Each structure stands twice: as structure tokens, then as C-alpha cells.
């Protein structure tokens, strides 16, 4: 059963668990469970996904319940008018804040016609919320440093956050493609966390029917929450989950 964070006549938002694809994808032809299908079956209505989250990313996933609302919110995504906030645990200690301005080529797996396209502008703002240094040697250093970051993508390129954090040499823990294997294994084998430590914790849009600002939020769960508690980062994460709202 998917956790519903918000529902009204036009929109519905869920807390997508890590490991669940949003919809059928060439990236995993063997998957047989998708958020679109599960939510449709759960509420007994057709749903229109309004954005994507990587399979390993958890958090707020927004759908429209009718075509007009899907088109209206879709334009907000296209025009970069949607505010998205993510939490990530990364290797090392980045500067306290910054803007990653690094153009990205289409990611592997995108349409062949896009594969030869030139790099497209991509920007991600970040703030460092907390740090920790563990007295363990994971790679070449005698101690290992990690940081909790708040991320706000200003563009919506495929795998943008994971690729941008790799670009500044602070990859996200649990990222098998862009991360550091030794650190991923340490979190899996010694800290009990085998997932990608990236979660969408907040999305803000203009409601397609009323024009009022709608913000949907949720705190990271499962193994991500356990890491926040273990590192003493729960307060630093600053996430207060919005109450579930069901409207007719």
C-alpha cells in the first residue's frame, strides 16, 4: 500500500519508496511493479505522473488525476517553476553552500535521437546541513567524512543530482553508477544501509485549479531515517512531513 501524502480532485502525491520504478522503463526490462500501476490500482482511477524519481530515490512523487491538470502542472515543470528539495548523504565535506553549474549530456538509456545532443545547461543549488567524521579507514584516509546536503535542482536533467555531486567529487552514498564503491559497501555492510541516500522531501507548485501555492513534504524513511538517527542528523534534516490531506 502506497502512502498518500496529499489528495484532492486534481492531484495526488505519494511517498515513493526506494527501489520502485515510476513507470515501465528500458533501464529495467524485468521489473513488474511500478508506482503508476500500484497507485492506479489502489485508488481505482487513472493517474498521470508529473515528474520522475530515479528507482533508488524515495520521496514525494506527484500525479495528476485529469488531463487538464497534468498539462497545467507539466508547463510549470517545463518552465522551471516547480520548487523541489532533496536530502542527500555524500562522501566528504563540500563547502557550506554552492551552485553547481555544469552542463550535462543526455544520460545513457535516453532516446537514441537525444544521445548525440550537445550538453544542456544544468544547475543545482546545495546547502550543507550537517557533517560527521567516523574513525574508520574506508579508502586511503585514516578517517571517513560524510555530509548531509539539501539540494534544489534548478533544471530537470536526467540523473542531474547524482551526476552533479559526482562532478564536485562528493558523490551520493549508495550510488552504484556515479558513487564510490568502497563507501557504498561500508554503509551496506557496517551501517545496514544498502539504498541510495537521496530523497525528495518537498515539492511546491501552483495548484492547477486554484492557483494557490501547494507544498507537499515528507521525511525520509526506512534505512535513510536510520542513518539520520545514527549520525544525530534528524534535527538538521529539518523535514516536517505534511499531514495527509484528502479532499473530495
N, C-alpha and C positions, 0 to 999 in steps of 0.2 A: 504494500500500500504506500503510495507516494504521499509525502507530507505537503499539504496545500497551505501556502503562506498567504495568499490573497485570492479572492474570487468575487467577481461581480458579473453583470450581464455581458460585458465586453471582453474582459481579461481574466486570466487565471495564471497564478505563479506557483511554482513548486520549489522545494528544496531538492535539487537533483543529487543523488548520492554519487560518490566517486565510483568509477567503473561502469557506468551506464551511458551508452551512446544516446544522443538526442534522437537520431533517426538512422535509417539504413545508410551505410557508407561503404565505399570501396576500401577504406582503411582497415575494415574488419569484416570480411565477407561471411564469416562463420557466426557472427553474433545473431541472436534471435530474440533479444529483448531490447526495446527502445523506449525512451521516455514518451515519445509521441503516442505510440501504441498503448503503453500502460496507462497513460493519463486518459486517453480516449475511452478505454475500456472501464476505467474507474469511475468516470463521471457520466458515461453514456452519451457523449457529444463529440463532434469533430473539433479538433484543435489545430491552430496554425502556429508553428514555432516562429518566434520573432527574432531569435538570435541563436548562437551556438555556444556550447561549452565543450571543451575537449572531453574525451571519455574519462580521463583521470581527474578532471576538475569537478569539484562539487559546488553547490550553492544555488543562488537564485536563478531560475530559468522561467522565462516569461512567454506566455502563449496568448493569442487572440482567440475569441470564440466566434468571430464572424469575419467575413472578408473585408468589410469596410474598416473595421478596427485594425486588422492586420496591415492594410495598406497605409493607414494613417500613422501607426507606430513605426512601420517599416521606413517611412520617409524620415522620421526622427533619427533612426539608426543611420540611414544613408547620409544625413546632414550632420552627423556627429553631435546631435542634441540630447543624447541619452547619457546620463551620468552613471558610470559603473565603477564600483570599488571592489578591489580584491585584497585578500590577505595571502602572503606567501612567506614561506621559510626558505632562506637562501644560505648558501655557503659563504662564509666570510662576513666582513662588516663593511657595507657600502658607506659612502658619505651620508650625513644626516638626511639630505634631500637632494633631488636632482630631476632632470628631464632627460630621458633617453630619446634622442632624435636620430634615428638610424633607419634608413630606407630598407625595405625587405622585398626580396623576390618572392614570387608565388611559392608556396610550400609544396614539397613532394606530395603527390596524391590529388592535387587540384587539377582542373580540366586541362588536357593537353594544350589547348589553344592559349591558356594562360601561362604555361610553363616557360615559354620563351619570352614572356613580357619583361620589360625592364623593372628594376626595383621601384617600389611605390613608397611614398612618404609614410612614415610611421613614427608616432610619438607616444611615450609612456612616462607619466609623472610618478615619482615614488617618494615616500617618506619612511625613514627608519623609525620603527616604533619601539624596538627592544633588541638587546643583544645578549649573548651568553658565550662564555669560553669554557669548554669542557677539557679537563686534564687528561685527554686521551690522544694518542697519535693515530690519526686516520690516514693521512698521506705523509708528506715529508716534514710536517711541522710537529713539534712535541705536544702542542695543544691544538684544539679544533674550535674555530669560531663560527657562530651562526647568528643570523639576524632575522627578525620579523619585520616585514615590509607591508605598507599599504600601497597599493598600486592603482592608478587611474589611467587606463588607456584613453588616449585622445583620438585614436584611429582604431579601426577594427580589422587588422590583418590576421590571417590565419596563424595560429600559434604565436601571436605577437609577444605576449608576456614572456613566454618561455624562451623565445629567441632573443628578445631584448635583454633579459637577465643574463643569458649566456654571453651576449655581446660585451657586457661590462664586467665579465669574469666573476659573476655572483649567481651561478645557476641555481634553479629551484630544486630543493631536495625532492627526490623521488622521480625526477625527470629522466627516463631511460634514454631519451633521444639526445637531449641537449645538456644533461647534467653530468655529474661526476660519479662514476660507478662506486668508488670506494666509500663515499659519503652516503650514497643511497643504500649500500649494503650495511653500513654501520647503523643507520636508522632502522633498517629492517631486522637485522639480527640482534641488536643490543637494546633498541628502544621500542621494538614491537610495532613499527610503523612502515608498512610496505607501499603506501599510496603516494601519489603526487601531492605535495603540500602547497596546493593552490586552491583557493575557494573564492567564488564570487559572493560577497557578503552584502552587497547593496546595489540596487538599480533604481534610478529615478527617471521618470518620463512625464510628459504632459498627457493626462488621460484623454483618449481619443473622443470621448463623448462630452466631457465637461470642460476640458482644457485645464483643469486643476492639476497641480503637481501631485504625483503619486510616487511614493518611495516604498519599496519592498525590501526588507532586510532579513538576514538570518545569520546566526552564528555558525562557525564550522562545527561539525560533529565528529563522531567516531574517533579514529586514530589521530586526526588533526587536533581535536579538542584535548585529547590525552597529552599530546606534545605541548600544547599551550599550558596545561596544568603542570606538567612535569618541569617545564622551564620557568614557571612563575610568570607567564605572559598573559594570563586571562584578562587582567585589567588593561594591560597595554593594548590588547587587540581592539578594545573599545567598541565591541559589537553588541548591540541590544536588539535581539530579534523582535521584529514587528509581530504583534498578535495576529493570529489568523482572523481574516475578515471574510465573511460570506454575506453577499448581498443578493437580493432577488434579481 
